[in-house]
Amino acid sequence: MPPSILRSISIRTWEQLHGIAGEATLLSQFARAVNIMVADHLVALVLPEIGDGPFHVVVDALPAYALPHHLPVTWESNRLWLGPWCIQSQAEPAFWNPRVAWEQLSFGSRVQSELRALVEMAAQSRDVWQDGVILGGTAGKKHVSPLPALEIAAKSGDADTFVAAAVALAGWGPGLTPSGDDFLAGLMLSLWVQKGELARPLCERIATVALPRTTRLSGAFLQAAANGLADARWHALLHALTGAPGITLEQAVREVLAFGATSGLDMLAGFLYGDLKAPLLNRWLR
């Protein structure tokens, strides 16, 4: 196989990989993504159709053969080697910053209502809209939802109670990124919208306790959301919510909804939940 071409790379992933000489562990290999662990860091090597993310390396092609479980990893000159797989970089790779410019976000209640209407419509079309609650695709129908406990905890006024109830969502539902994790990630992004860096302590508390309860891939997304990082689809959605020119809100929502079987919808559900409960949650974001 000729070398794959590196299209873009998360700045944080570049800092972790550039000049490295060590070993990686293969977590999973799919048609559109290869997920590896390098030390304690998850790296997702993905095709352009998945696009930029907080720990992503976007390449033009993935190996057609099965990679070994343990891979020597080196970055020499402009080439990243993962066992037999070579990824060729340009002299100056296209860096992508996963941190949202939270300080510059501003949008009103009207556009938030438009977002809620679009998400509700999508949930109803997938038959996962029940009594005003979206969660988990089929998971929401097969298992008792942890959301009622989260609702009670949000009203309790006690941050520890809320964190414990939120963490009960971790690992809930099927998939590499379970529905409960996706909901939590969306909820944390909502907290960042509301308070920016002031949201970090509460989000990090949630992520720290949630990580041992879920998959490594899902845990990496949770940790990213706790740090105010998001993938390109969410950057576009948040940009659209500000009313800035470019992608329309409807198109941005479609792009997020297209992520995974139910992941996009579950994240949007968590995002809307955080917005709806803002008056309660803001007590701990000062």
Secondary structure, DSSP 8 states (H G I E B T S, - for coil): ---EEEEEEEHHHHHHHTT-EEEEEEEEE-SSEEEEEETTEEEEEE-TTT---TTEEEES---SS---SEEEEEEETTEEEETTEEEE--SS--EE--B--GGG----HHHHHHHHHHHHHHHHHTT-EETTEE--TTHHHHS--SHHHHHHHHHHT-HHHHHHHHHTTTT-SSSSS-HHHHHHHHHHHHHHHHHGGGGHHHHHHHHHHHGGGS-HHHHHHHHHHHTTB--HHHHHHHHHHTT-SSS-HHHHHHHHHTSTTTHHHHHHHHHHHHHHTHHHHGGG--
